[in-house]
Amino acid sequence: MCEIREVQPQDPAVLLEAEHAVARVLAQGVVLPRVYPRLLEAMGTALHWDVAAAWDVGDDGTMACVATWAADGVDSERFEGATRVLRLGRGEGLPGRVWRLGRPARIADLAADANFPRAEAARAAGLCCALALPVRADLAAR
C-alpha cells in the first residue's frame, strides 16, 4: 500500500515556505546545472515530496534528467537510476507530456498510466503518484 502525503494547495503557509525556500536558493546565484539539486531539495523538503527530478532538453532534441533528489528514508536508488538513463521525446512519459503541453500535469496512479516508462522502478520505490511542472524562465540568462 502506498501512502500519499498530499499537501493541499490552499495551505498558504506550506506554499509560502516553498516559495521562500526556492528564493533562498536562487539568491545564492544561479549556475546551471549546479543549482538544480539545491532547488529540488528546497522544493521537495518544503512540499513533503519523496523524490524530485529536473529535466532538460538536449542538443539531440530529447529530454534527459539532469538532477535528482530524494527525501531521507526513501529507497529511490532504482527509480533515480532509471530516471537518469531515460531519454524522452515530446509527449513521452510525464516530463515529455509536460514539455508538449506546456503546463503542469499529474498522475494520480502511476500503476494505471500506460505512458510512464519508469512505472516498475516507481513501484519498487513505493511511489504511486507524480507531478511535473514546466520551468518557463531561462535561468541560464540570469
Sequence and secondary structure as in RCSB ss.txt:
>XXXX:A:sequence
MCEIREVQPQDPAVLLEAEHAVARVLAQGVVLPRVYPRLLEAMGTALHWDVAAAWDVGDDGTMACVATWAADGVD
SERFEGATRVLRLGRGEGLPGRVWRLGRPARIADLAADANFPRAEAARAAGLCCALALPVRADLAAR
>XXXX:A:secstr
        TT HHHHHHHHHHHHHHHHT   TTTHHHHHHHHHHHHHT SEEEEEEE TTS EEEEEEEE TT  
 HHHHHHHHH EE TTSHHHHHHHHHSS EEES GGG TT TTHHHHHHTT   EEE    S GGG 
